[in-house]
Amino acid sequence: MKTRQQQPIGPFLGEFETTILEGGRIRLPVHVILQLKEAGVERIHFGILPHRKALVIVPQAMWSDWIMKTEKQDPLLGTTDGFRSFIFPSRPSWWGPGGRLYIPDRLLHYAGLSGGQPLVILGAGDHFEIWNFDAYEEMRRRCEEGLQATRAAPPPASPRGPDNPSPKKDRLREEPEQKNLF
């Protein structure tokens, strides 16, 4: 009997703005719902994006893989305290009619979200991220500054090798310049 190999879900892409409604609800943008439906996602899992003031929406079928990937990036998350802080507050969910989604209070508090506030939903490959609009803009600004600093830095020296000998050795190999004594 052939077993069907699980196909990766996603990639989820795009940047979408919406507003958090009173009572901790958001209306998922149409393009987010379409991407989830096209990937066959019916249930999702909310979680905290460690080291960021943001939340994640991960397809329920991918939640265990997402936890393992996140633990590899930060071993602290594999500890009991890491699980208590970042994994235990997460919970499964689904979107209702009109793409409305309820975010638990604990997660709203962590991400600095409140009613009437604008937020950004970002497709990040195998998950979506939910950002407070101001925190997202600050992250983008810092990233742009980092890119500008990288562009302004001189290029690294190329490694030496048979095709790229040391400039000092090149000068030693050259014939000494003849001085005109007359």
C-alpha positions in Angstrom: 0.0 0.0 0.0 1.4 3.4 -1.0 1.5 6.1 1.7 1.0 9.6 0.6 3.8 11.9 1.5 2.7 15.1 3.1 3.3 18.1 0.9 4.6 21.3 2.4 2.0 24.0 3.1 2.5 27.4 1.6 4.4 29.5 0.8 2.3 32.2 2.3 3.3 35.6 0.9 2.3 39.2 1.0 1.8 42.1 3.4 -1.7 43.1 4.4 -3.1 45.8 6.6 -6.2 45.4 8.7 -7.6 46.7 12.0 -8.2 44.8 15.2 -11.9 45.0 16.2 -13.3 45.3 19.7 -13.3 42.0 21.6 -10.0 40.8 20.1 -11.3 40.0 16.7 -9.7 40.7 13.4 -11.0 40.3 9.9 -8.5 38.3 7.8 -7.9 40.0 4.5 -9.3 38.1 1.5 -5.9 37.2 0.1 -4.9 35.6 3.4 -8.0 33.5 3.4 -7.5 32.5 -0.2 -3.9 31.4 0.5 -5.0 29.4 3.5 -7.8 27.7 1.5 -5.6 27.0 -1.5 -3.2 25.3 0.8 -6.1 23.2 2.2 -5.8 24.8 5.7 -9.0 24.5 7.7 -7.7 25.0 11.2 -4.9 27.2 12.4 -2.8 27.6 15.5 -2.1 31.0 17.1 1.3 31.5 18.8 3.8 34.0 19.9 6.7 34.9 17.7 9.6 34.7 20.1 11.9 37.8 20.4 9.4 39.9 18.5 6.2 41.7 19.6 4.3 39.7 17.1 2.0 36.6 16.8 2.0 33.8 14.3 -0.7 32.0 12.5 0.5 28.5 11.6 -1.6 25.8 9.9 -2.6 23.3 12.5 -1.1 20.4 10.6 2.3 22.2 10.7 2.3 23.3 14.3 4.6 20.6 15.7 7.1 21.2 12.8 7.0 24.9 13.5 7.7 24.4 17.2 10.7 22.1 16.4 12.0 24.6 13.8 11.7 27.5 16.3 13.4 25.5 19.1 16.4 24.9 16.8 16.7 28.6 16.2 16.5 29.3 19.9 17.3 26.5 22.4 15.8 28.5 25.3 12.3 27.7 23.8 13.0 24.0 24.4 13.2 24.5 28.1 10.3 24.3 30.5 10.2 28.1 31.0 10.5 28.6 27.3 7.4 26.4 26.7 5.5 28.2 29.5 6.3 31.6 28.1 5.9 31.1 24.4 4.3 27.7 23.5 1.7 27.1 26.2 -0.2 30.4 25.6 -0.7 29.3 22.0 -4.0 27.7 20.9 -5.8 26.2 18.0 -8.4 28.3 16.2 -10.3 28.8 13.0 -11.8 31.7 11.1 -15.5 32.3 11.1 -17.8 33.9 8.6 -16.4 36.9 6.8 -12.8 35.8 7.8 -13.3 36.9 11.4 -10.8 35.5 13.8 -10.7 35.8 17.6 -7.3 36.4 19.3 -7.1 35.5 23.0 -6.4 38.3 25.4 -3.0 36.9 26.6 -1.7 36.9 23.0 -3.1 40.4 22.3 -1.3 41.7 25.4 2.0 40.1 24.3 1.9 41.7 20.9 0.7 45.1 22.2 -2.6 44.9 20.3 -5.8 46.5 21.3 -9.2 47.4 19.7 -9.2 49.9 16.9 -5.5 49.6 16.3 -4.0 49.0 12.8 -2.0 45.8 12.3 0.0 44.1 9.6 -0.4 40.5 8.5 2.7 39.3 6.8 3.1 36.1 4.8 6.3 34.5 6.0 6.6 31.3 4.0 5.2 28.5 6.2 3.2 30.9 8.5 1.6 34.3 8.7 2.8 36.9 11.3 0.5 39.5 13.0 2.3 42.7 13.9 1.3 45.8 15.6 1.6 48.4 12.8 4.1 50.6 14.7 6.2 47.7 15.8 6.3 46.4 12.2 7.3 49.8 10.8 10.1 50.0 13.4 11.4 46.6 12.5 11.4 47.6 8.8 13.2 50.8 9.6 15.9 49.0 11.5 16.3 46.5 8.7 16.6 49.2 6.1 19.3 51.0 8.3 21.1 47.7 8.5 21.0 47.3 4.7 22.2 50.8 4.2 25.1 50.2 6.5 26.0 47.0 4.7 25.9 48.8 1.3 28.2 51.6 2.6 30.8 49.2 4.1 33.8 48.5 1.8 33.7 45.1 0.1 35.6 42.4 2.0 39.1 41.7 0.8 39.2 38.8 -1.6 40.9 35.6 -0.4 44.4 35.0 -1.6 45.0 32.1 -3.9 46.9 31.1 -7.0 44.8 33.4 -9.1 44.9 36.2 -6.6 48.4 36.5 -5.0 49.3 38.9 -2.4 49.9 42.5 -3.7 53.2 42.5 -1.7 54.4 39.3 -3.4 53.5 40.9 -6.8 55.7 43.8 -6.1 58.6 41.6 -5.1 58.3 39.6 -8.3 58.5 42.7 -10.5 61.9 43.8 -11.9 63.4 46.6 -9.9 62.9 49.9 -11.6 66.1 51.1 -13.3 67.1 54.5 -12.1 68.5 56.9 -14.6 71.9 57.9 -13.2 72.7 60.4 -15.9 
